[in-house]
Amino acid sequence: MSTLYEKSDSKPPSGSGSCLYDLLCSETPRWDRPSDAETTTSWFLRKEQKSSGARTRLERMLEESGNSVCADCGSPDPKWVSLSLGVFVCIKCSGVHRSLGTHISKVLSVKLDEWTDDQVDSLVNLGGNNVVNNKYEAFLPDSLSKPRSDSSIEERSDFIRRKYEMQQFLEGNEQTNCLHQTSSSTLRNASNNHFSDKKHSDKQSRHRIGQRFRNSWGRKDCDQLKSRHGEFVGLIKVNVVKGTDLAVRDMLTSDPYVILALGQQSVRTRVIRNSLNPIWNESLMLSIPESIPPLKVLVYDKDTFKADDFMGDAEIDIQPLVAAAKAYEKSEINESMQPGKSVASKENHLVKDGTITLTDGRVKQEISLRLQNVERGTLEIELDCVPLTQ
């Protein structure tokens, strides 16, 4: 809170305000009291120091036995972490982990994400790659080989799903022997039949579209994933900044959250209570399939006793951003520039042109979206295309 008494000739307030003013002055001389800018700077410095300390601990964990290679395929120098499972994985396996949904595997980057001491403590408690693999691969059949660094997305998806989602090789799983005898083709056919019926049911109601995106990718058949999307070509970091003048879905307000969907993947923000102008400032990561689909954005109002209410949707064409990221991935240009933009028109959902910028070697884009199929509302979103090399 800033003070209003910086001029030497200003009079202190009377009453209770005077007591507070005297207390502030007695503990901090007027000429030494920090300004708002200084206080904010100090806060950011403390936050950066904490994040730096946590990342240092994280990097030390990478040097421990077993953590220097991907837990699932053995690729060296993994730079991604499943915080919920406690394993270090390579960028290709991280895409499959992300597809399982955050309820199974919450994926963070060692370098790109900010880490807290609590997060590192949680990772330490889970034990690292060796401990987790001893648990989830305790009954791995001799006839089944783990993926290698050059394995296809199909092979990775099949193994990682069976390992973490189906838990077929889990220590202490009484049904393990039966599951091992089940052929992969039988599993695929059963999965296809079940989720084909579910997909057909979801189409019955447009406003239930969010159900298709809530952590759904991991529940799709890996063969279907391969045929539709092939390999990943990169990652997109989406910062959901804020919403403005959103629709009312409760008595006078709403409890909004945002779902992001790319292909069969989906992630969601936290819920902001009682706000039509929510500020999330929340970053979420999605893998970019080889056949680049539009980024779908959906807004819902969280309800406790009934289905969540639809608050609008929109789509973003990310192909221009990905093309710029590929073009400048190995560029040595140090100065900022604008390699392109998405032009607002009646054919898209942009409020204004979305300029693509190249800053410090990173290709980013700020997007302002007008929500569709709803009476009102806009969203501010920042996109950051992350090359596979990072």
N, C-alpha and C positions, 0 to 999 in steps of 0.2 A: 504494500500500500504506500503510495507516494505521500510525502508531506507537503503542506501548503504554506510553510512558514520559512521559506528560504531567504526572503528579503530581510535585511537587518532591521528595517523600520516597521515590519508587520507586527501586529499585536496578537498575543496568544489568546485563544478562546477562553470563555468563561465556563463555569459549571463543571460537569463531568468531563467535558472535552479538555478543560484546563488541566485536570489531574492527569489525564493520559498524556497530554503534551509535556507536562513537567516531568513525568516518568521517562518519556523518551529522551528529553533533553538531559536529564540527570545521568542517564546511562551512556548516551552518545552525544558528544559535543556537536553543535549545529554544523560546524564546518567539516565534521567527519562523518555525518550521517550519509549513508549510501543513497544514491538516486535509484529510481526504478530501473534504469538501464543497468546500473552496477549490480543491483540485486538479481536481475534476470540473468546477467552474464555469469555471476557466481553460481547460480543454480545450474545453468547449462554446463559449466566447468565441472561441478561436482558430479553431475549426471554422466558426463563424458569420462571422468576419472573412474567412476564405478563400472561403466561399461567396458573401459579399457582393462581394468583389473579382472573382470569376469572373463573377457576374451583371452587374456593371458593364461588364466587357469585352463580355459578350454583348449588352447593350443598346446599346453603341457599334457593334457589328456591325450591329444592326438599322437604324442610321442610314446605312449604306453604300448605294451605288447598287445597286438591284435587290433588296435585302433588306427594303425597306420595304413590299413587296407580296408576296402569296403566290406561290410559284414555279410553282404549277400552275393557279391560276384568276385571279390578279391582284387578289384582294381586299386592301384596304389594311390596314396595321397587323397583320401576322401575329404570333401569340403562341405558336406551337408550332414545334418544330424536329425534323427527322429527323436524328438524330445520325449515323447510318450513311451517309446520302446527302449530308448537308451543306447542306440547304435549309431555309428558313423558310417555314412554311405556315400557312394559316388553320385555324380550329377544325374546319370542315367537311371540308376536305381531310385534316386530321390523322386524322380517323376512318377514312378510306379507307387512309391510310398504315399505320395501326395494324392494319388488316385484312390487310395483306400479310404480316404476321408479322415478328418482330424479326430474322429472318435476312435480310430485305430492308430493312426500315425500322424503326429503333428511335426511337420518338417520345417527346420530352420537352417539358415546358412551360417557357417562359421564366420564368414567375413562380411556378408551383406546385412545381417540382422544385428540389432543391439541385444546384448546379453546381460542378464542380471545375475547376481550371486545366487539367488534362489533357484534360477533355472540350471545353473551349473551344479549346484548342490544336488538337485534332483537327478541330473545326469550321472553324477558321481555315485549316488545311492543305487542306481540301477546296475552299475558295475562295468559298463563298457562292452565292447564287441564280444570278447571271449565269454564273459558271464552270460550274456543274452543268447549267444549262439548255443552254449551248452544247454540252455533251457529250451529254446525253440527248435533246436536240431537234435535233441536227445535221441529220437527214434528215426533219424533220417535213413531211409533204406540204402543198402549198398548199391542197389541197381539205379538209384537216382543221383545224377551228378548236379552239383550246384552250377549256376550260371558262371560264365567267365567274363573277362573284361570285353571280349568281342561278341558276346551273345546278343541275340536279337531282343527286341522289346517283348516279343511273344514269350520267349524263354524266361525272361526276367519276370514278366507279369505272372506267368503260371507258377513259378517257384515262390515268389514273394507272397502271392495270395494264399497259397497252400501253407506257407510257413507262418504267417502272422494272422491272416483273416480266418482261414479254416482251422489253423493250429493243428495240422495233421501230424507234425513231428514233435509235438509238445511233450515235455517231460511230465509224466504222471497222467497222461491222457489215456483212459481206459479203452477208448474206442480207436486207439492208434492203429492196432493191427488190422482191424476191419477197414479203416480208411486207406491203409497202404495197399490193400488188395483191390481197391476200387480203381478202375482204369481211368486215365485222364479223359478219354473220349466220353465215358459215361458221365463224368463230372461236368463236362462241357455241355452235353446234351440236356442234362437236368437243369443246369443253370440257364441255358437258353430258353427252355420251355417255361420256367418259372418267371423269368424277367420279361419274356415276351408278353405273358399274360398281364403282368404288372404295368408294362408300358401301355398296353391297350386300355387298361382301366384308367390310367392317368389321363388319357386323352379325352375322357368323358367330360371333364370340367376344366375350363381354361384357367380358372383361378386356383386350381390345385397344381399349377405348373411348378411352384416352388418345391413340391414334394419330389419332383423328378431331379432336382438339382442338389438337394440337401445330402451332401456326402455320398453321391450316387455312383461315382465312376468305379469305385472298387467293387461294386456289386455287379458290374457288367462282365460278360465273358471275355477272357483275354484274346480269344481268336477274333471276336467282334472288334475289339480294340485295335488289333493289328490291321485288319482289313480296312477299317475306316480311316485310321490316322497314321499308321506307319510309325517311323521314329520321331522323336522330339527334335525340334530345331533350335530350341532356346527356352527361356523362361521369361515371364512377364510379371513384374512386381507392380501391383495395383494399390495405390494409396487412395482409399475412400476418404475424401477430405470432409465434406459436409453436405447437408441437404438444406434447401431453402423453400419455405412456403409449401410444405408437404400437405397432403390431404388429411382431413380429420377422419379418424376411424373409431374413436371412442367418444365420450360425451363432448369434450371440447378440445381434445388433443389426440396424440397417437404415441405408440411405443415402437418406433421404426427400427428396422435392421435391413441390411443389404445383402443379397445373394449375388455372387459373381459366378458365371458358368462359362467354361470354354470347352467346347466339344462335350465330352461326357464327364468332365471334372466340375466340381463346384466347391466353393468356400463361402463363408459368411462372416459378417462383422458381428460385434456385440450389439445388444439391444440398448438404445438410448431411451430412457423413460420420460414420458410426459413432455414431448418436444416436437414441434412442427419445423424447427430449424436446428436439427441435430448436428453436432460436430463430432465426427468419429476420429479423424486423423489416424486411421488404422490401415496398416500395410498387409496385403495378402499376396501370396505367390501362386502362380499357375504355370504348368508346363505348356509350351506351344507345340501343337502337333504339326507334322509335316504339311498336311492339308489344312491350312490355317482357317478356322471358322471365325465368325464374329464373336466378340466378347459380349455376352448377355448380362444385363444388369437388371435385377428385380428388387423391388422394395416391398416389405411386408410390415404389418403392424402385429406385434406380439400379443397374443391373447392367452389367458390361463385356462379358461374353461370351454373354449371353442376353437375352431380352426383359425389360424392366423389370417388377417384380412389383407387382401391385395391392395397395394398403394402405387402401382405403376411399374413400367418396365421400359427398357431402351436397349439398343444395340450399338456397339462400337466396332468399326472396321479397323482392325489392328494391322492389316497388311502393309500400309505405308510406313508404319513405325518399325515393323520387322524388317522391311526392305532397307530402311535407313540404317538400322542396327547392323545388318549384314554388310552394307557398303562401307561402313566406317568402323567395323570391328577391329581391324588392324591398323587403323589410321594413326598417324603420329601428330595430327593437328592438335595443338594445345589451346588455341583460342576458341571462344564460343562462336557458334554459327547456327544457322537455321536451314537444314537440308531439305525441308519440305513442310507441308501442312495438310490437314484435312479441312476441306472447304464446307462450311455450313450451307445446307440447301434443304429444299422440301423433301428430298429423297432420303435424308438422314435425320438423326435426332439431335444434332448439335445446335446449341444456342448461338455459338459463335465459332469462327475458325479455330481449329486446334493446331497450334503451331508446334512442329517437331524441332527440338533443339539438341545440339551436341555440346555438352559441357563437361569438361574434365574427362573426356573419352566415353561418356555415358550418353545414350540417346534416350530422350525423355519427351513426353507430350502432356500438356494440360488440356483436359476435356471438360466442357460444360454441357451437360445433357438435359434436355427437356423430356421429362417422363411422359410416356405414352399410355393410352387406355385408362386414363385417370383424369380427374378434373383439373389438377394443378400439380406443380412441384418440379424442382430442378435439382441436379446433383453435380457437385464438383469432384472430379477424379483426376489423379495424376498417374501416368503410365511410365514405367521404366523398363525397357527391354534389356534383359540380361543375357549376354552371349554364353554359349556353352563352355567357353574357356574359363569362366570365372567361378 
